[in-house]
């Protein structure tokens, strides 16, 4: 079961709704390929977003570190 659903609007645009689930047996083989590819892309984007948040959190904690501040003042970093 996919944890999202692709909804096609009246003007032809497609929207990804993560609040809905899509069972495998409701998809045609072509749709299954599209959903699989989109699932992989969304997993990659989620992983990148999580890494960016972790890096920002690390930099925030590092900036509060008194030794880091002192190294910046001396000009080491």
C-alpha beads as a LAMMPS data file, in Angstrom:
LAMMPS data file: protein, C-alpha beads

77 atoms
76 bonds

1 atom types
1 bond types

-500.0 500.0 xlo xhi
-500.0 500.0 ylo yhi
-500.0 500.0 zlo zhi

Masses

1 110.0

Atoms # bond

1 1 1 0.000 0.000 0.000
2 1 1 1.367 3.394 -0.974
3 1 1 1.117 6.130 1.667
4 1 1 -0.017 8.740 -0.842
5 1 1 -2.451 9.196 -3.687
6 1 1 -2.059 11.071 -6.959
7 1 1 -5.159 13.149 -7.634
8 1 1 -5.739 14.586 -11.111
9 1 1 -7.578 17.910 -11.083
10 1 1 -10.061 19.115 -13.701
11 1 1 -7.419 21.235 -15.454
12 1 1 -5.060 18.258 -15.827
13 1 1 -2.655 19.013 -12.985
14 1 1 -1.712 16.242 -10.601
15 1 1 -1.570 16.679 -6.835
16 1 1 0.090 14.320 -4.359
17 1 1 -2.032 13.840 -1.239
18 1 1 -0.041 12.216 1.561
19 1 1 -3.072 11.920 3.829
20 1 1 -4.642 9.231 1.618
21 1 1 -3.416 5.702 0.986
22 1 1 -3.521 3.795 -2.304
23 1 1 -3.792 -0.013 -2.296
24 1 1 -1.727 -1.937 -4.836
25 1 1 -4.718 -3.776 -6.283
26 1 1 -6.408 -0.472 -7.249
27 1 1 -3.666 0.382 -9.749
28 1 1 -3.105 -0.615 -13.344
29 1 1 0.416 -1.790 -14.272
30 1 1 1.241 1.619 -15.759
31 1 1 0.007 3.422 -12.659
32 1 1 1.982 0.993 -10.498
33 1 1 5.189 2.042 -12.297
34 1 1 4.335 5.728 -11.811
35 1 1 3.537 5.231 -8.136
36 1 1 6.711 3.204 -7.574
37 1 1 8.887 5.843 -9.220
38 1 1 7.165 8.623 -7.289
39 1 1 7.529 6.680 -4.041
40 1 1 11.286 6.384 -4.648
41 1 1 11.583 10.092 -5.442
42 1 1 9.604 11.093 -2.359
43 1 1 11.729 8.829 -0.147
44 1 1 14.876 10.464 -1.554
45 1 1 13.472 13.975 -0.997
46 1 1 12.443 13.081 2.564
47 1 1 15.939 11.740 3.245
48 1 1 17.536 14.938 1.889
49 1 1 15.189 17.089 3.975
50 1 1 15.987 15.079 7.113
51 1 1 19.743 15.432 6.483
52 1 1 19.396 19.194 5.972
53 1 1 17.492 19.513 9.256
54 1 1 20.136 17.462 11.068
55 1 1 22.920 19.624 9.653
56 1 1 21.098 22.827 10.634
57 1 1 20.573 21.463 14.150
58 1 1 24.254 20.505 14.366
59 1 1 25.350 23.976 13.240
60 1 1 22.972 25.592 15.731
61 1 1 24.428 23.530 18.579
62 1 1 27.966 24.170 17.380
63 1 1 27.397 27.935 17.268
64 1 1 26.397 27.870 20.941
65 1 1 29.574 26.032 21.918
66 1 1 31.954 28.409 23.751
67 1 1 35.058 26.697 22.334
68 1 1 33.726 27.182 18.783
69 1 1 33.039 30.862 19.510
70 1 1 36.546 31.299 20.861
71 1 1 38.072 29.590 17.793
72 1 1 36.091 31.949 15.548
73 1 1 37.298 34.982 17.490
74 1 1 40.910 33.865 17.228
75 1 1 40.480 33.242 13.526
76 1 1 41.010 29.499 13.416
77 1 1 37.665 28.913 11.750

Bonds

1 1 1 2
2 1 2 3
3 1 3 4
4 1 4 5
5 1 5 6
6 1 6 7
7 1 7 8
8 1 8 9
9 1 9 10
10 1 10 11
11 1 11 12
12 1 12 13
13 1 13 14
14 1 14 15
15 1 15 16
16 1 16 17
17 1 17 18
18 1 18 19
19 1 19 20
20 1 20 21
21 1 21 22
22 1 22 23
23 1 23 24
24 1 24 25
25 1 25 26
26 1 26 27
27 1 27 28
28 1 28 29
29 1 29 30
30 1 30 31
31 1 31 32
32 1 32 33
33 1 33 34
34 1 34 35
35 1 35 36
36 1 36 37
37 1 37 38
38 1 38 39
39 1 39 40
40 1 40 41
41 1 41 42
42 1 42 43
43 1 43 44
44 1 44 45
45 1 45 46
46 1 46 47
47 1 47 48
48 1 48 49
49 1 49 50
50 1 50 51
51 1 51 52
52 1 52 53
53 1 53 54
54 1 54 55
55 1 55 56
56 1 56 57
57 1 57 58
58 1 58 59
59 1 59 60
60 1 60 61
61 1 61 62
62 1 62 63
63 1 63 64
64 1 64 65
65 1 65 66
66 1 66 67
67 1 67 68
68 1 68 69
69 1 69 70
70 1 70 71
71 1 71 72
72 1 72 73
73 1 73 74
74 1 74 75
75 1 75 76
76 1 76 77
